[in-house]
Amino acid sequence: MAPEGVHPDERLGVDDMATRREEEFRQLAMRSQAQRAAAESAEPGTCANCGDRCLPLAVYCDPDCRADHERRLRVRARQGGAAR
């Protein structure tokens, strides 16, 4: 099975595969950093997504808020926008 965005008949050279893999790692690192920055910027006890009160050391008030925030970060990363 071909990776996402790659035609199954496409044949890549070693350099092209390395470049593609480097871009995948870069995107993953940028997404991870954006999530950390969002978590660090939220006040303790305040959800980083909706702003509601939550447990003192929690970043999100529930798993749905976390999923929603991570989805929005992925969309913004694909669109080349800011992390927040």
Secondary structure per residue as TSV (DSSP state, phi and psi in degrees):
chain	resnum	aa	ss	phi	psi
A	1	M	-	360.0	134.3
A	2	A	-	-80.0	147.6
A	3	P	-	-60.5	160.3
A	4	E	T	-57.7	134.5
A	5	G	T	83.0	6.5
A	6	V	-	-117.6	127.9
A	7	H	-	-67.1	137.8
A	8	P	T	-61.2	-24.5
A	9	D	T	-88.1	-6.7
A	10	E	-	-72.8	133.7
A	11	R	-	-115.6	124.8
A	12	L	-	-106.7	145.1
A	13	G	-	-78.5	172.6
A	14	V	H	-59.6	-43.7
A	15	D	H	-64.3	-41.3
A	16	D	H	-65.3	-40.1
A	17	M	H	-65.2	-40.4
A	18	A	H	-64.6	-40.9
A	19	T	H	-64.2	-43.2
A	20	R	H	-63.9	-43.4
A	21	R	H	-65.7	-38.4
A	22	E	H	-60.7	-42.3
A	23	E	H	-65.1	-38.6
A	24	E	H	-61.7	-45.2
A	25	F	H	-62.9	-40.9
A	26	R	H	-62.6	-45.3
A	27	Q	H	-62.3	-42.0
A	28	L	H	-62.6	-43.9
A	29	A	H	-65.0	-39.9
A	30	M	H	-66.7	-40.4
A	31	R	H	-64.5	-42.9
A	32	S	H	-63.1	-43.6
A	33	Q	H	-64.0	-40.2
A	34	A	H	-62.5	-39.8
A	35	Q	H	-67.4	-41.2
A	36	R	H	-64.2	-41.7
A	37	A	H	-64.2	-40.4
A	38	A	H	-65.2	-40.8
A	39	A	H	-67.0	-38.4
A	40	E	H	-73.6	-28.0
A	41	S	H	-80.0	-18.0
A	42	A	S	-76.7	144.3
A	43	E	-	-69.7	145.5
A	44	P	T	-58.7	134.3
A	45	G	T	84.1	7.7
A	46	T	B	-124.6	130.9
A	47	C	-	-64.0	131.1
A	48	A	T	-70.6	-13.4
A	49	N	T	-98.8	-57.3
A	50	C	T	-103.9	-15.0
A	51	G	-	85.7	-0.3
A	52	D	-	-70.5	161.0
A	53	R	B	-71.2	143.7
A	54	C	-	-146.1	-171.8
A	55	L	-	-57.5	149.0
A	56	P	T	-54.4	-36.5
A	57	L	T	-103.2	3.8
A	58	A	-	-80.9	149.0
A	59	V	S	-94.4	-34.8
A	60	Y	S	-124.1	151.5
A	61	C	S	-77.9	-26.0
A	62	D	S	-160.3	169.3
A	63	P	H	-62.0	-30.5
A	64	D	H	-65.7	-41.3
A	65	C	H	-63.8	-41.3
A	66	R	H	-61.8	-47.9
A	67	A	H	-61.6	-42.3
A	68	D	H	-62.6	-45.7
A	69	H	H	-65.2	-43.6
A	70	E	H	-64.5	-37.6
A	71	R	H	-63.1	-45.0
A	72	R	H	-64.3	-36.8
A	73	L	H	-64.7	-39.7
A	74	R	H	-64.4	-42.9
A	75	V	H	-62.2	-46.4
A	76	R	H	-64.4	-36.7
A	77	A	H	-64.9	-40.9
A	78	R	H	-65.2	-34.5
A	79	Q	H	-84.0	-5.6
A	80	G	T	80.2	19.4
A	81	G	-	-89.9	-178.0
A	82	A	-	-69.6	160.0
A	83	A	-	-73.8	-26.9
A	84	R	-	-90.5	360.0
